Every structure is written in structure tokens, then in C-alpha cells.
Amino acid sequence: MVRRLLASGIAIALSAPLLAQEPVDTAMVAKIRAEAFDRGKVLDTFNQLANVIGPRLTNSPAHKRAVAWTQDALRGWGLANVHAEPFEFGRGWTLERFSVEMIEPRYMPLTGYPKGWSASTSGPITATPVWLPNPSAGDLETRAGTLKGAIVMTSPIQEYFIREDRPPASGDLRTGRPQAKPAMPAADLVARLKAENVGVTLEPNIGEHGTVFVTGRDAGANAIPAVVLVSEHYNLVARLLQQGIAVTLAVNVQGRYDESDRNTHNVIAEIPGTDAALGTEVVMAGAHLDSWHTATGATDNADGVATVMEAVRILKALGVRPRRTIRIALWAGEEQGLLGSRAWVKQHLEGEANAAARNNLSAYFNFDNGFPPVTGFYMEGNEPAQRIVAQWLRPLADLGVTQTTSGGIGATDHLAFTALKLPGFQAVQSYVGYDVRTHHTNADFVERIEPDALKQAAAVTATVLYHAAMRDGKMPR
């Protein structure tokens, strides 16, 4: 099934000229494959994260449960130095109740989600919405004193939608035609609405066919409750108002902030190196444990976390004694700006005091953008490393691992490493339906992932970690 999925892959670097023959332990690769496909636990891990724990908004109670559960699992598999490392983030948030309905001119349940960290409404708000498409400062001044407790729609009819995924093995997200330029900066608009004591804001998004792209941030005390609607539903209400037809909506947002610990945590675990000379050197793999709150974060990024955890479970189950230390990191706060990886790199790798640790880091492999199967790695212009990784992956070519490319990609956790000019590589994965349908949306559920593809990803990850840990030299920089 995986081979059929990957038949359209673009073979790039596996046929590239080689400067030297890199040793490849094909016997170990065969063992890794057997453990991954015949005795694998990756689906159990994936299920626990995506279905049982569910959405893992950074520092929410569910995210804290995921931090605890992953540590327990890693310790149970025999990993060493398993611990959670704190960094300052802010308060958590959980959505407890939400509804949005059209009451007039006819009853219709509407579909939408509050933004992350949205404030709560003061109970249900039932009112005629005020539509101020792309308001200017002057528009708000004429409404001064009339918007207290109101349902306010500040966007024009949504005409632009994400309709294309990025090309295979490309880091470029196709953003298409943007909306009209706002009449006033977003921060100024929010401040004015806040001053008017607006009851709740409604806005459309870039998804269509019922897909809702939702993110959010903590806007602090006295923030305005904020809801993102399915764009077709937002547009329906706007068109009715545009025609002068009376509309009544009912909106209720109830969330709970969690300030029990304003730190959030990265999870770290290791298989210690055994070589007297190389044991202090480190090969790392990572993925982000946090997700957005509108689905279960299956492709973003429970699949990546399950892949990385399964890779080290496989190596432990096979009794591998790596020459270098193999370390994994499950990052927090990625969705809020790569915060976990940046905090860890700042503490452990930046500056003169960390020169030795920086020198000892051989490579970092990241698993985030897209979803399995893994078809190679973005090698960030590091052609010597590209040739090495291409040879490691040759025994997996029948699983579609044929896209190790010299190109790069942004917006994920390997950037904290490449910023220090360290070898940091993101996996090349599938984007079919990812940008259009699942990335930061209400459609990011386990149905998006093919089980055999997740097993394949774990086999690929274990293979590159094993060879990077066992080779004579560090990865080229």
C-alpha cells in the first residue's frame, strides 16, 4: 500500500554522484523494518495522542497530560534521562462550551470555533449582528457608544480560499491572492473594539467546504471573545445583512484559563552513546507535541511525535548500542512560534558556554510539515550530508524513500538548529490535502493518516538515527 501511495514520488538525490561510499548496515535496516512493520507500537502511540488525549494546545491541561504520558511511555521502553524541561510560556486555556446559531430569518446551526485563548462571553448573546466590513477609524467613530455587548463582523465577504497544496518536496506554501488591504492595523481595530466593550467578534477564514482554519493567541485581560466561522456561513449572514434582511444570531463562548503553571515543557529522552571517544556526541530527532484545539492534531503533529518515539523504541527493542548518544525532543509551543526548540537551543547550544555541546551535536532531524510517508529529507543546501543520507536510505527505496533534496523548508523546529549553522533537516512528507484541508483546521483527525505510512516513517527515522550514531565522523556542516 505504501509503495502504491508513493509511486508518483520524484526521484532526486539517490542517484546523485557519490564522493565516497558511505557504510550502510543493511542487516540492521532489515531488522528495523521488521520491528516497525511486524511488531510496531507506533499506532498505539498515535492513538493515545490524537484520540485519547486529543487536542494539545500549549500548556493546556491536555498538553500537560501528553507531557506526562510521553515520559511514562519512554521510561517504559527503557530510554534514559527522560525528563521534562520547563520554559516560560504563559497561561493555558481549555474550551468548555461553545455554540453559534442563526435564529432569524430561519433557524440554522452555524459552524465555527473560538480562537485559541478566546475570552468567554457573558453568557449567551442573542442579537442582530453588526456588519462592518473592513472598517476604518471613521467607521468606528460613527458607531461609538453603540457596540457594547454586540456581535460584530469586521471582515468583508470572503472570496479567497486555499485551493492548492504546496508542490511535492517543496517548502513553498502557495498563498494565492490575498484579501483587500485592511483599512486599519489589526491591533488598532482590536483596541477600538475592546474600548467599545464589544460582546463577540465573528470572522471568516481561508478554508472552504466546511473547513475552518483557526489559531489564536492570549490577548490578556478583558480580551474580546473571538469566533472563526466556516466561510460559507459567514458569507451567508453577510449577504443577508447586505440585502437588508433581518438576522438574529445566538453566540455562546465559555472557556477556562489555567494559570497553575505558566511554564510549559519540552520532553527529552536518550539512548546513551557507548563509544569512549564518541559517546558525548549527539544525534537528535524531534517533533512538536502541541497542537491547535479544533481537531486532534493528528497530522500536526501527533504523527511526528509518534514517529520519533517509535524510532527510539525500535532501536531499544533491537538492543542497539549506539556509538553516539541518540536524543529525542518533543517540543512545546511550536504553534506559537517554534518556542520550545528555540528555548532549548538557547539554553543548551547558544553562546560560548555551550561551545562544546554545539560542537558535539552531529545532526538534528525534524518531523513536522506534511504527513507520512517520509520520502526523504530537506538537506538545506548541505550537499555532503545529502550524499550520505541518500546512501543510508537506499535500502528503503522500495518504500518510496526517493526525495532527499538539497532544498530547504521553513516554519518548523529545525530552524533553531540551522540558525546556529548546525546540521538540521526536516523530513520530506506528503502534502496531498495538507495545506488545503488539515493544517491548523477542524479536519485534522486520525483518518488523514494511513497506518502503514506511519510505520514506514518510523522505519526511516530509526534508520537515519542509527547510521548517524554509528558512523565514524560527525555529519558534515
N, C-alpha and C positions, 0 to 999 in steps of 0.2 A: 504493500500500500504506500509506504514511504517513497519507494522508487517511482511509482506512478505519479505521486504528488510532485516529484522533483524533476520529472522528465524535461520540463521546459527550462531548467537552470542553464545559466550561461557559463560555460567552462572558460576560466580566465587564466589563473596563475599556476594551476597544477601542471601545465605543460610548459612552463617557463624554463629557460635555460638555467642550469644549476652551476654554481661556482664550486661546490664541493658536495659530496654525498653525505647527507645527514643520517646518522644511525636511526633506524626505526625498528622498534621491538614488535614485530608482527605477532609473535606468540602472545604478548601481553595485550595487544589490541584485540585479538580473538577472545581472550578471557574477559576483557572489559565488555565486549559486545554481548557475550553470553550472559554475563551478570546483569547487564542493562535490560536485555530483552526477555530473558528467561526467568530471572529471579528479582527483577527490579521492584523498587518501592516508590518510584517517582510519582505514580498515580495516587498512591496513598497520601504522600506529602502534598501534592497539588489539591486533592480533595479537602484535606484538612484546612489549608489556607483559604481556598476560594469558596468552598461550600460551608464548612463547619464554622470557621471564624468569620469569613465574609469580608466585607469592605474594611480596609485597614487605614483609615485616614490618620495621618501622622499624629501621634500622641493621644489618640482616642483610646478608650478602654479596649476596643477590639485590636488596635495596633499593639497595645501592651500585652494582650493575650498572645498575639503572634510572636512577640519578642520572647515571652516566657516559653511558649510551646516549641519554637525552633531550637532554643537552648536545650530543652529536655531531650528532644529528638537527637540532636547532635551528640550529647553526652551518652545517650543510649547506644549509639553506633560506635562509641569508643574514641571520638575526637578529643583532642587535648586542648587545654587553655580556652575552654568555652566560656565566654563571658559577654556581658552587655556593657558597652562603653557609652556614657552619657555625653550629651552636648545640649546647650541651652536652645530651646525652640519656642516655647510658649504654651498656651493652654490647648487642651484637646476639645473636641466637640462631637456630639452624637445627635443625630436627628431622631426625635421620639414620636412625632406625629406630623402629618402634612396632608393637606387636601387643597385642590383648586377646582372650582366648578363654575360653569356658566348656568345661571338661574333663568335669565331672560335674554333674548326673546323666546328661548326654548331651553329645556334642561339638557346639559351635555357635560359629562365629566371631562375635564381637560387634563393633559399630561404634562408634567414638568417636575422639577426638583429644586429645592432651595440650594443656593450656593453653599459651598463649604464654609463653616463658621458663621452662617447667617444668624442674625438676631431673630428672636421669636416675635410673632405678632402678639398684640394684647388680646388674645382670644381670636375667634373667627371674625374676619372683616367682610361684611356684605355691603357692596356699594357699586355705583356706576364707575367704571374705570375712567381715569383722566388720561387721554392720549396726547402726549406732547412729543411728536416725532422729531428727534434731533433738536432739542430746544436750545435756544440761545439764552444769554443772560437776560435780554429784554423780555423774552417769553416768560421767564420765571418771575421777573419783576411784576408783570401784569397779573400773575397768579398769586402774588404774595398774600399770605393770610388765608388762602382758600384750600390748601393742600393738606392740612392737618388730618392725619388718620386715613388719607386717601390711598386708593390703589392707583399707582402711576405707571404708565407705559411710556418710556422715553426713547424708544427706537422706532424708525420708520418700518414699513412693511419689508420683511426680509426677502431679498431677491437673490443673494449669493449663497451657494451651498458647496461644501466639499464633495466633489463627484469623482475624483481620481485619487488612487493611491500613488505613492511615490514609485518610481521605476524600480525593478529588481536590482539589488546590490548598489543602490544609490542612496546617499544620505540626504538628498534634496527633497523636501516636502513641497508638493505643489500647492501653493496657497490660492492661486487663481485671482479673480477680480475682487478687490476689497470693497467694502461698503463706502458710502459717501463720507467725506471727512467730517468728524464731529464739529458742531458749531462752537463747542467749548470743551476744554480739557475734562477728562473723566473725573479727575479728583475735584475739580471745581463744581461739576454737576452734583456729585455725591454730597459735597459740603453744603450746597444750597438746599438740596432735598432734605438733608439732615436738619438744617436750620428751620425748615418748614414743618418738621415733625411728621413726615410722610409715613403712612401706615405700612406699605409694602411696595416694592418695585417689581415689575414684570418685564422680561426681555426675551427676545428670540435667540437663536443660536445658529451655528453653521451646518447643522445636520438636517437631513430630510428623511421622509418616510418614517417618521416617528422616532428617529434617533436624536438624542439630546446630548450635546457636549457641555459638560458642567465642570468647573473648577471652583475657585473661591479663595478667600483669604480672611484672616481675622481682622476686622476693621475696628476692633476695640469697643470701648464703652459707647452706649447709645447709638450703635450702628443701625442702619435701616434693614429690615428683613428684605431679602432679595431672592427672587424666584426666576429660574430659566424655564421657559415653556417650549414644548415642541413647536417648531417654527410655523407649521401649518395651522396650529391652534392659535398662536399669537396673531398670525396674519388674518385669520377668520374674525377675531374680535376687532382688530384694527379696521378691517374693511366694513364691518357693521357700523362702527363708530363714524367712519369716513362718510357713510351714507346717511348719517343722522338717525340710525335705528337705535332705540333704547336697549342698552345692555346692562345686565347686573351680574357681577361675579361674586363668588364667596371664596376667600382665601384664608387658610389657617396654617401657620408655621410654628412648630414647637420643637425647639432643640435644647440641649443641655451642654453647658461648658464644663470642662473638667480641669480644675486647677490644682489637683492633688500633687502634681509634679510637673513643673514647667520644663524639665529636661526630657528629651526623648533619647532613644538609644539605638546604636548600631550593634549588631550581633557579630562576634568574631569567634572563629574556631580554627584549629590547626591539626595537621598531621606533621609532627616534628621531623626535621631532617636528621638523618643518621650518619652522614659523612662528616668526618672530623674536620675537614677543610671547608666543606660547602654547606654544612648544616645551618649556619646562621644566614645564609642567603634564602630568599623567599620568592615563591611563585604564588600569585594571588588570583582568585576569581571572585566576582561579586555580582550582586543583583539587588534591586531595591525592594524592601519588604512592604513599604507603604503603598497605598493606592488611593484613588478617589472613592467617593461614597455612594455613587448612583448605581453601581453594579457590584460585582465581587472581585474586580481587579484580576481577572483570570489571565488575560494576555499582557496586562500591565500592572503588576509584574509577578503574579503568583507562579507563572510558568518559568520565569527566570530564576526565582528563588528555589523552586523545586528542582530545576536542572542543576544548579550549583550544589545544593545539598546532596542530591543523588550522586553527583560525580565523586564527592569525597566519601560517601557511603560505599560506593563501588570499590574505591581504592582500599578502604579499610577492610571490606569483606574479602578482598583478594590478598590481604596480608602484605600489601606493598609497603616497603621501607624506603621512602624517597631519600635521595641524597640531599636535596634542598627541602626546606620546610614548605609545605603546601598550606596556604592560609585562605580561608574564605571570609567574606564580609557580606552581611545582609544590611543594606543601608536604610536609614530612615530619612525622611524629609526630602527625598528626591523630587517629588512632585512640586515642592515649594522652592526649588532652585538648586538641586544637587547638594543639599545642605549636609547630609550625613557624610558623604565621601569627602567633601571639602573640609569638614571639621576634622575627620580622621587624618587626612593628608597633612593638614596644618599642624596637628599635634604630633604626628609620628614621622613625617618626612620633610617638612619645610625647615629651612634655617640651618645655621652652622652646627647647632647642637645635634641635628639629625643627619649629619653628613654620612655617617657610617650606615645607618638604616637605609638611606637613599641609595647608597652605593650597593647595598645588599639586595635591593629589590630587582629581581631579574625581569619580571613581566607581570602585567595585570590584564586579565581577560574579563570583559563585562558582558552581561546577558540581560538585555532590556528591549530596545526598539524592535518592533515586529513580534513574531511568534514562531515557535518551532515548526518545521525542522531547521536546524542550523546547517547552512550550506557553505560556511567559510567564515572569514574574519575581515573586517576593515583594518588594514595594516598601517594606516596613517602615514603613507609615504616611506615606511621603513622596509625597503626592498630586501636587504639581507635577512631580516626576520621573516619577511613574506616567503622567501625561498625555503627557509627552514620549516615553517608551519605547513607549507604546501606539501613537503615530503612526509611530515607526520600524518597528514590527512589522506594520503594516497590509499591506505588500506580501507578507508571508509568511502571511497568514491562510489561504490555501488549503492550507498545510502544517500547519494546526491550531494556529497560534500565537494563541490567543484567551483566555489566562488570566492576563494581567497583573493582579495583585490587590494591594490596599493592605495585605493581611495580612503577617504575619511568620512566621519559622520559626527554630528554634533548632538547637543541636548541630552547627554546621558553621562553616567558616572565615571567613565574612563577619562573624561576631560580633566578631572582633578589631578590625574597622574601625568597626562600629556602636558599639562601646564608647567610641570617641572622637568619636561623633556625626558620623562621616563617612558618605557615601552608600555603603552596602554592601548588595548584593542577591543573593539565591540564586535560581537557575533553578527554575521550576516544572516538574517532570518526572513521569513515571508512577510510581505506587506499586502497580500491579497485581502481586501476588506478591512485592513487595519486602520489606515488613516480615514477612510470613508465611514467605517461602521463601529469600531471598537475602542479606538484610542481616546480615553477620557470620556467615555459615553455610558449610557444606560444599557448598552448591549454587550458589555464586556463580561460574559459568563463562560462557564466551562465548555459549553457547546462549540466555542470557537477553536478549541484545541483538539487535534487528532491524537489519541493515546500513543500510537506508535511513533509519531513525530516527537513527542515529549521524551520517549525512551531513546530515540536517536540523538536528541540534543544532549542527554546525559552521557551517552557513549562518546560523543565528540568532545565534550568538556573534560571527561576523565582522561581521554587520550592526550589532549594537549597539556593538561596539568602534569600527567605522568612524564611525558617526554621532556617538558621544560624543567621538571625537577631532577631528571636523571642525566641530562646531557652534561658534557664536561665543562662547557663555558656558559656564562650568562647570555641572555638574549642580546643581540646587537642593539645599540642605541643610536 
